[in-house]
Amino acid sequence: MGDTAEDRKSQDGSETMPFIDESPTMSPHLCARGQDGEAVSPTPPEGLLSGKGLEMKKLVLSGFLASEEIYINQLEALLLPVKPFKATATTSKPVLTMEQIETIFFMIQDIFVIHKEFYDAISPNIQQWDEKVTVGHLFQKLASQLGVYKAFVDNYKVAVETAEKCSLANSQFQKISENLKVKGPKESKDCTTTATMEGKTQVCCLFVLFFQDLLKHTPKDHPDFPLLQDALRISQNFLSSINEEIDPRRTAVTTPKGEVRQLVKDGFLVEVSEGTRKLRHVFLFTDLLLCAKMKKTAVGHQQYECKWYIPLADLSFQTLDDSDSLPHIQTLPEHEIEEMKIKISSIKSEIQKEKKAQKSQSRNVDRLRKKMNEQESCLLLHSPTIPFRIHNKHGKSYLFLLSSDYERSEWRESIQKLQKKDLQACVLSSVELQVLTGSCFKLRTVHNIPVTSNKDDEESPGLYGFLHVIVHKATGFKESANLYCTLEVDSFGYFVSKAITRVFRDTTEPQWNEEFEIELEGSQCLRILCYEKCYDKSKLNKDDNEIVDKIMGKGQVQLDPQTVQSKNWHMDVIEMNGIKVEFSMKFTSRDLSLKRTPSKKQSGVFGVKISVVTKRERSKVPYIVRQCIEEVEKRGIDEVGIYRISGVATDIQALKAAFDANTKDILMMLSDMDINAIAGTLKLYFRELPEPLLTDRLYPAFMEGIALSDPAAKENCMMHLLRSLPDPNLITFLTLLEHLKRVAEKEPVNKMSLHNLATVFGPTLLRPSESEISKAHITLASDIWSHDVMAQVQVLLYYLQHPPISFAELKKNTLYFSTDV
């Protein structure tokens, strides 16, 4: 048998868009097909984009324009009977009522106008073609109007049902609809009026394919290039949101009663079974949830073994009784989690070196990939901590651990949506269960666990550096509430919360306009979750003893390196359950963010040497450091994620300006300011020092000292290095060290361990200035992360885990070796 559309998918199993056959956007001479029937993008002949002009671009545009003409004619034909229908709607014998007309032909007129205006605007440009012609703004506008299709798709099911009912009830409408048989956007089969409507989602797919082709044949320095990139990004984000919402069409297996059971969602989850973490593949079908384990057969093939299943009619999410408690969960010490990350980063660097060496020793690369897969799989197994309980009304409860509230909400919502239907409890015979479990292998949409070693080499390694995000506002709330947003990015295969907006009280239109700076570690995706703040302490979640805030909406966007890596802000909107959150973002790569730029104004404190500041202030520790530490210890030490959660950038800049100007009301500002902004100001101060607190001169020695294996030698070296620091640097470092230890003592409350704090502050206190970095000749951002940052984290962690270090004792002790470093 030939491959089905379901079988044609990317290696990681994700289906970003439905397969489209014989797309009219591709003329036969522009599009070849591979052996498996997949469209193969043409390779432009050498020199085609150079002196002879953009001929291929013109051909691609001409093909698209031809398909637009066909599409407009189809829409026009669909709209022909609307006027007569409306004319009879008010008579005694209407063909359709006004309500039926509005439902069946919902948004068709709007879609027609959009495409007609676009066609009329672009047509003259192609007819009078030359190299200077720009059309990117037209495509950007077209992509920005895709929201019309969202409304269309949301109404589609109702439109089909209404049209079918009207056909059965009214022979006149049935004849008219049959006469309106036209070819859909695929041009591969006849479609009725309503079936043609289904093609609208495929039109969106065609946009994506077309923009990708057009970009291939547009030089990067052409004015159209950034506009087309933007249009592609908007289209991809829109299509992702549509694909997440449309009903799945994958038939799993037909039950003995003749019912169709479909796969709705699947993915890898960590289950806690008998106190041990197990990686499971969980499948949500239209009537049951199935938990499976992947195992290899004797001949080396993979197949699933069912561990348990629960009919959705018997499934609930009841909270724990007071008598219940979470079972003992196997957890790894945090330093082992950090060590895994270091190993993964190190192996990634080794793989890059092997590839660059071009020795064609693929065995070495395969060996390293296998090693990395083991480490990443272990990290994914042990990193999730958010409990997700599933209960069977007639038996056992099951516990999963997830890395983010996002996943927990997704699974819960998907199950609850299915439970709204009239479900009957089902009991599968052993044969039925075997057949269903066997079908999972073909039906699964997630093929591999989300680790780097399962990705293609061509795939983006992710972004390393800082993502600046401004959360502007949210709209679409039906009732006033206390609202806030959290921002998450992926890191080492799982998601981490990085920022939180302030709570906007009692409103339907919160306007935060808050900017955050989020550090990325190979990240590819940004998530925004919108919550309603709950202040009712009676609603404690017994799983983790925290008040549960209600998720109002959630959404995510891909961090496309080409789009994000520019100096300009990119504005975007995430639609979530009828709620829209507006935000902007821009990215600074790690090689740029590593720069320490001395301040031109030596009268301030930011970007000024610490010795200059302490001498001017006649203090041992800069005033800014003392005040920020004092404020954090006064009211921020119990704050969840203190120093990890980003403060609002505008607040941080206001505090920076106040400290630089030595404003008199600085203490008043501090007492009123959000605590995360104060924590962020302290981090920024250390980051902007013209040289690191632990100095450029000693940096190589710190890197060598932390790598020593012998404990006694390491102790001697690391203490000697502290003695070698200038006094202002050393006293400030020891002050900060004791503060961070006090923060970590509150880890059960603030979730900030010594390891978390070392990860946040290590690079800030040790990262060398720009001149030192350039000497190292490190070019890859991922190399900088893996080689330097992990070692910087380990240096600070060493001192944080060390018994208290006294300045006086340190200076008094005899040196075991030369004081020259």
Salt bridges, closest charged atoms under 4 A:
GLU15 OE2 - ARG250 NH2 2.21
GLU68 OE1 - HIS115 ND1 2.87
ASP120 OD2 - LYS116 NZ 3.07
ASP154 OD2 - LYS150 NZ 2.97
GLU198 OE2 - ARG249 NH2 3.18
ASP213 OD1 - LYS216 NZ 3.79
ASP224 OD2 - LYS57 NZ 2.73
ASP224 OD2 - HIS222 ND1 3.94
ASP230 OD1 - ARG233 NH2 2.63
ASP230 OD1 - HIS570 ND1 3.85
GLU245 OE1 - LYS150 NZ 3.15
ASP247 OD2 - LYS157 NZ 3.90
ASP266 OD2 - HIS281 NE2 2.83
GLU271 OE1 - ARG280 NE 2.99
ASP287 OD1 - ARG261 NE 2.81
GLU305 OE1 - LYS295 NZ 3.84
GLU305 OE2 - LYS307 NZ 3.64
ASP314 OD1 - HIS394 NE2 3.36
ASP322 OD1 - LYS542 NZ 3.89
GLU339 OE2 - HIS335 ND1 3.44
ASP405 OD1 - ARG408 NH2 3.05
GLU407 OE2 - ARG527 NH2 2.60
GLU410 OE1 - LYS265 NZ 3.44
GLU413 OE1 - LYS554 NZ 2.89
ASP457 OD1 - LYS355 NZ 3.17
ASP457 OD1 - ARG369 NH2 2.17
GLU488 OE1 - ARG527 NH1 3.60
GLU514 OE2 - ARG502 NH1 2.24
GLU515 OE2 - HIS468 ND1 3.85
GLU517 OE2 - HIS468 NE2 3.91
GLU517 OE1 - ARG687 NH2 2.66
GLU519 OE2 - ARG590 NH2 3.19
ASP543 OD1 - ARG389 NE 3.58
GLU546 OE2 - LYS751 NZ 3.88
ASP549 OD2 - LYS533 NZ 3.54
ASP572 OD2 - ARG233 NH1 2.48
GLU631 OE1 - LYS634 NZ 3.84
GLU631 OE2 - ARG635 NE 2.77
GLU633 OE2 - HIS739 ND1 2.73
GLU633 OE2 - ARG742 NE 2.77
ASP638 OD1 - LYS746 NZ 3.76
GLU688 OE1 - LYS656 NZ 3.03
GLU715 OE1 - HIS802 NE2 2.91
ASP727 OD1 - LYS811 NZ 3.30
GLU738 OE2 - LYS741 NZ 3.69
GLU772 OE2 - LYS775 NZ 2.96
GLU809 OE2 - LYS812 NZ 3.32
